[in-house]
Amino acid sequence: MMFGMKLMATRSSVYLVSILISLIITLISLGYQRDLNIVVEPGCTFAAECFSPSKVAGFPFGMLYDDPGISVSDSIGIEDDWRWLGFFLNWILYEIFTLLAMILVKVLPGKLLGSRGSVGATS
């Protein structure tokens, strides 16, 4: 009974650590900013005056979009337009990558050493 409780506590701590790591990576990805052209007039043809240059932050999905009406144009700030779908998609993607990395770090060395047998053994 006690072994099951320890195993459950270990698994939950691994999940908690992976959630925190993926959240930190998601927030760090806000440092990746790229230029974006936003359509100003939807009925317009593809002319230069129909688009307004803007910035978007977040990788691979944009999470924070520049809103020139709120903050300084062509700069990203915390007060700009948050897109929560992009935030959660990034977080889920980074969570998957983090869990895969943790599994590979735990399982792969055992598989490599297990295929050769114990170290120092003679046949």
GROMACS elastic network, one bead per residue, 0.5 to 0.9 nm:
[ bonds ]
;  ai    aj funct       b0    kb
    1     4     6  0.53949   500
    1     5     6  0.66279   500
    1     6     6  0.89998   500
    2     5     6  0.51732   500
    2     6     6  0.63678   500
    2     7     6  0.87060   500
    3     6     6  0.51432   500
    3     7     6  0.61516   500
    3     8     6  0.85913   500
    4     7     6  0.50791   500
    4     8     6  0.61113   500
    4     9     6  0.85769   500
    5     8     6  0.50985   500
    5     9     6  0.61461   500
    5    10     6  0.85987   500
    6     9     6  0.50523   500
    6    10     6  0.61056   500
    6    11     6  0.86247   500
    7    10     6  0.50712   500
    7    11     6  0.61957   500
    7    12     6  0.85931   500
    8    11     6  0.51876   500
    8    12     6  0.61199   500
    8    13     6  0.85590   500
    9    12     6  0.51828   500
    9    13     6  0.61216   500
    9    14     6  0.86264   500
   10    13     6  0.51930   500
   10    14     6  0.62508   500
   10    15     6  0.87360   500
   11    14     6  0.50732   500
   11    15     6  0.62742   500
   11    16     6  0.86172   500
   12    15     6  0.50575   500
   12    16     6  0.60957   500
   12    17     6  0.85871   500
   13    17     6  0.60659   500
   13    18     6  0.85052   500
   14    17     6  0.51608   500
   14    18     6  0.61414   500
   14    19     6  0.85799   500
   14    99     6  0.87794   500
   14   102     6  0.85608   500
   15    18     6  0.50830   500
   15    19     6  0.60844   500
   15    20     6  0.86104   500
   15    99     6  0.79742   500
   16    19     6  0.51105   500
   16    20     6  0.62320   500
   16    21     6  0.86209   500
   17    20     6  0.51611   500
   17    21     6  0.61027   500
   17    22     6  0.85708   500
   18    21     6  0.50678   500
   18    22     6  0.60414   500
   18    23     6  0.84794   500
   18    95     6  0.65405   500
   18    96     6  0.89899   500
   18    98     6  0.59724   500
   18    99     6  0.63036   500
   18   102     6  0.80851   500
   19    22     6  0.52349   500
   19    23     6  0.61223   500
   19    24     6  0.86597   500
   19    91     6  0.85578   500
   19    94     6  0.89214   500
   19    95     6  0.62369   500
   19    98     6  0.82686   500
   19    99     6  0.88260   500
   20    23     6  0.50855   500
   20    24     6  0.62164   500
   20    25     6  0.86581   500
   20    95     6  0.89052   500
   21    24     6  0.51638   500
   21    25     6  0.62251   500
   21    26     6  0.86051   500
   21    94     6  0.85092   500
   21    95     6  0.78866   500
   21    98     6  0.73690   500
   22    25     6  0.50236   500
   22    26     6  0.60595   500
   22    27     6  0.86528   500
   22    90     6  0.88114   500
   22    91     6  0.61018   500
   22    92     6  0.79330   500
   22    93     6  0.84002   500
   22    94     6  0.51145   500
   22    96     6  0.84945   500
   22    97     6  0.82829   500
   22    98     6  0.64589   500
   23    27     6  0.62768   500
   23    28     6  0.85871   500
   23    90     6  0.89639   500
   23    91     6  0.60441   500
   23    94     6  0.78381   500
   23    95     6  0.78815   500
   24    27     6  0.51690   500
   24    28     6  0.61120   500
   24    29     6  0.86026   500
   25    29     6  0.61232   500
   25    30     6  0.89907   500
   25    91     6  0.80647   500
   25    94     6  0.70782   500
   26    29     6  0.51405   500
   26    30     6  0.70953   500
   26    58     6  0.77378   500
   26    59     6  0.79990   500
   26    87     6  0.74424   500
   26    88     6  0.89201   500
   26    90     6  0.61787   500
   26    91     6  0.56305   500
   26    94     6  0.69718   500
   27    30     6  0.55123   500
   27    31     6  0.79860   500
   27    58     6  0.80888   500
   27    87     6  0.87723   500
   27    91     6  0.88298   500
   28    31     6  0.58325   500
   28    32     6  0.81121   500
   28    58     6  0.83363   500
   29    32     6  0.55422   500
   29    33     6  0.86709   500
   29    57     6  0.76258   500
   29    58     6  0.50519   500
   29    59     6  0.54634   500
   29    60     6  0.82413   500
   29    90     6  0.87761   500
   30    33     6  0.69504   500
   30    56     6  0.88271   500
   30    57     6  0.50210   500
   30    59     6  0.70170   500
   30    62     6  0.85226   500
   30    63     6  0.75460   500
   30    64     6  0.76262   500
   31    57     6  0.66324   500
   31    58     6  0.68460   500
   31    59     6  0.86276   500
   32    56     6  0.84595   500
   32    57     6  0.56585   500
   32    58     6  0.55783   500
   32    59     6  0.63031   500
   32    60     6  0.89949   500
   33    55     6  0.66112   500
   33    56     6  0.56090   500
   33    58     6  0.65219   500
   33    59     6  0.82092   500
   33    62     6  0.87980   500
   33    76     6  0.83009   500
   34    54     6  0.85876   500
   34    55     6  0.56615   500
   34    56     6  0.55833   500
   34    57     6  0.65414   500
   34    58     6  0.85999   500
   35    53     6  0.69356   500
   35    54     6  0.58205   500
   35    56     6  0.64074   500
   35    57     6  0.89878   500
   35    74     6  0.86224   500
   36    52     6  0.83287   500
   36    53     6  0.58588   500
   36    54     6  0.50902   500
   36    55     6  0.54018   500
   36    56     6  0.65787   500
   37    51     6  0.57289   500
   37    52     6  0.54935   500
   37    54     6  0.58915   500
   37    55     6  0.81489   500
   38    50     6  0.84238   500
   38    51     6  0.53829   500
   38    52     6  0.52049   500
   38    53     6  0.63188   500
   38    54     6  0.67009   500
   39    42     6  0.62091   500
   39    44     6  0.85193   500
   39    50     6  0.58783   500
   39    52     6  0.64011   500
   39    53     6  0.89944   500
   40    44     6  0.84234   500
   40    49     6  0.81500   500
   40    50     6  0.54005   500
   40    51     6  0.53343   500
   40    52     6  0.61984   500
   41    44     6  0.55515   500
   41    45     6  0.89341   500
   41    49     6  0.87472   500
   41    50     6  0.55972   500
   41    51     6  0.75820   500
   42    45     6  0.83735   500
   42    50     6  0.78127   500
   43    50     6  0.87631   500
   44    47     6  0.73549   500
   44    49     6  0.86550   500
   44    50     6  0.58893   500
   45    50     6  0.71839   500
   46    49     6  0.84474   500
   46    50     6  0.67556   500
   46    51     6  0.82865   500
   47    50     6  0.56237   500
   47    51     6  0.76183   500
   48    51     6  0.59820   500
   48    52     6  0.84101   500
   49    52     6  0.74989   500
   53    74     6  0.74868   500
   54    65     6  0.77525   500
   54    66     6  0.59951   500
   54    67     6  0.79072   500
   54    68     6  0.80666   500
   54    73     6  0.74703   500
   54    74     6  0.54943   500
   54    75     6  0.80264   500
   55    64     6  0.85056   500
   55    65     6  0.61322   500
   55    66     6  0.53323   500
   55    67     6  0.87014   500
   55    73     6  0.88283   500
   55    74     6  0.59418   500
   55    75     6  0.66839   500
   55    76     6  0.68788   500
   56    62     6  0.58928   500
   56    63     6  0.72446   500
   56    64     6  0.56823   500
   56    66     6  0.61266   500
   56    75     6  0.89242   500
   56    76     6  0.73839   500
   57    61     6  0.84110   500
   57    62     6  0.55548   500
   57    63     6  0.59700   500
   57    64     6  0.50957   500
   57    65     6  0.64536   500
   57    66     6  0.83657   500
   57    76     6  0.72838   500
   58    61     6  0.58845   500
   58    63     6  0.52447   500
   58    64     6  0.67241   500
   58    86     6  0.81184   500
   58    87     6  0.79821   500
   58    90     6  0.81295   500
   59    62     6  0.61795   500
   59    63     6  0.80011   500
   59    86     6  0.89529   500
   59    90     6  0.71317   500
   60    86     6  0.85921   500
   60    89     6  0.89748   500
   60    90     6  0.68129   500
   61    85     6  0.88152   500
   61    86     6  0.52039   500
   61    87     6  0.74613   500
   61    89     6  0.71871   500
   61    90     6  0.62623   500
   62    65     6  0.71803   500
   62    82     6  0.89794   500
   62    83     6  0.73613   500
   62    86     6  0.56014   500
   62    87     6  0.75611   500
   62    90     6  0.86506   500
   63    81     6  0.82926   500
   63    82     6  0.58079   500
   63    84     6  0.65627   500
   63    85     6  0.75835   500
   63    87     6  0.51535   500
   63    88     6  0.87749   500
   63    90     6  0.83750   500
   64    76     6  0.74168   500
   64    77     6  0.82556   500
   64    78     6  0.80569   500
   64    80     6  0.65988   500
   64    81     6  0.56397   500
   64    83     6  0.60137   500
   64    84     6  0.86333   500
   64    86     6  0.84320   500
   64    87     6  0.84343   500
   65    76     6  0.71089   500
   65    77     6  0.88969   500
   65    80     6  0.61705   500
   65    81     6  0.50329   500
   65    82     6  0.64124   500
   65    83     6  0.74914   500
   66    69     6  0.89264   500
   66    70     6  0.85198   500
   66    71     6  0.76753   500
   66    72     6  0.85673   500
   66    73     6  0.72300   500
   66    74     6  0.67031   500
   66    75     6  0.63952   500
   66    76     6  0.54075   500
   66    77     6  0.75412   500
   66    79     6  0.89514   500
   66    80     6  0.54538   500
   66    81     6  0.62833   500
   66    82     6  0.89682   500
   67    70     6  0.56292   500
   67    71     6  0.63344   500
   67    72     6  0.81331   500
   67    73     6  0.71669   500
   67    74     6  0.84744   500
   67    75     6  0.87097   500
   67    76     6  0.82296   500
   67    79     6  0.85691   500
   67    80     6  0.53682   500
   67    81     6  0.60368   500
   68    71     6  0.53716   500
   68    72     6  0.58289   500
   68    74     6  0.71827   500
   68    75     6  0.83471   500
   68    80     6  0.82537   500
   69    72     6  0.78189   500
   69    73     6  0.77655   500
   70    73     6  0.85097   500
   70    79     6  0.72053   500
   70    80     6  0.66236   500
   70    81     6  0.88325   500
   71    74     6  0.87471   500
   71    75     6  0.75763   500
   71    76     6  0.78983   500
   71    77     6  0.71791   500
   71    79     6  0.71336   500
   71    80     6  0.67367   500
   72    75     6  0.60076   500
   72    76     6  0.81029   500
   72    77     6  0.86009   500
   73    76     6  0.83499   500
   76    79     6  0.82832   500
   76    80     6  0.66391   500
   77    80     6  0.55761   500
   77    81     6  0.89062   500
   78    81     6  0.82318   500
   78    82     6  0.82546   500
   79    82     6  0.81902   500
   82    85     6  0.89637   500
   82    86     6  0.86240   500
   82    87     6  0.82676   500
   83    86     6  0.55998   500
   83    87     6  0.65563   500
   84    88     6  0.61488   500
   84    89     6  0.84602   500
   85    88     6  0.52810   500
   85    89     6  0.60617   500
   85    90     6  0.85477   500
   86    89     6  0.50879   500
   86    90     6  0.60803   500
   86    91     6  0.84827   500
   87    90     6  0.52777   500
   87    91     6  0.61382   500
   87    92     6  0.86858   500
   88    92     6  0.60292   500
   88    93     6  0.84375   500
   89    92     6  0.52060   500
   89    93     6  0.60974   500
   89    94     6  0.85831   500
   90    93     6  0.50784   500
   90    94     6  0.60759   500
   90    95     6  0.84080   500
   91    94     6  0.52095   500
   91    95     6  0.59781   500
   91    96     6  0.86470   500
   92    96     6  0.62264   500
   92    97     6  0.87031   500
   93    96     6  0.52431   500
   93    97     6  0.64108   500
   93    98     6  0.86789   500
   94    97     6  0.50078   500
   94    98     6  0.59915   500
   94    99     6  0.85537   500
   95    98     6  0.50301   500
   95    99     6  0.61110   500
   95   100     6  0.85062   500
   96    99     6  0.52652   500
   96   100     6  0.61409   500
   96   101     6  0.85813   500
   97   100     6  0.51346   500
   97   101     6  0.61079   500
   97   102     6  0.86217   500
   98   101     6  0.50940   500
   98   102     6  0.61694   500
   98   103     6  0.86092   500
   99   102     6  0.50413   500
   99   103     6  0.61053   500
   99   104     6  0.85446   500
  100   103     6  0.50860   500
  100   104     6  0.60915   500
  100   105     6  0.85464   500
  101   104     6  0.50931   500
  101   105     6  0.60908   500
  101   106     6  0.85876   500
  102   105     6  0.51469   500
  102   106     6  0.62092   500
  102   107     6  0.85474   500
  103   106     6  0.51467   500
  103   107     6  0.58144   500
  103   108     6  0.78357   500
  104   107     6  0.52322   500
  104   108     6  0.51517   500
  104   109     6  0.80191   500
  105   108     6  0.59438   500
  105   109     6  0.68769   500
  106   109     6  0.67262   500
  106   110     6  0.73306   500
  107   110     6  0.54411   500
  107   111     6  0.62848   500
  107   112     6  0.88187   500
  108   111     6  0.51086   500
  108   112     6  0.61812   500
  108   113     6  0.86422   500
  109   112     6  0.51331   500
  109   113     6  0.61079   500
  109   114     6  0.82280   500
  110   113     6  0.52631   500
  110   114     6  0.56201   500
  110   115     6  0.84453   500
  111   114     6  0.50039   500
  111   115     6  0.61972   500
  111   116     6  0.89798   500
  112   115     6  0.55932   500
  112   116     6  0.70901   500
  113   116     6  0.54777   500
  113   117     6  0.64284   500
  113   118     6  0.72219   500
  113   119     6  0.80670   500
  114   117     6  0.52252   500
  114   118     6  0.71125   500
  115   118     6  0.88552   500
  116   119     6  0.78774   500
  117   120     6  0.88788   500
  117   121     6  0.75616   500
  118   121     6  0.58284   500
  119   122     6  0.89287   500
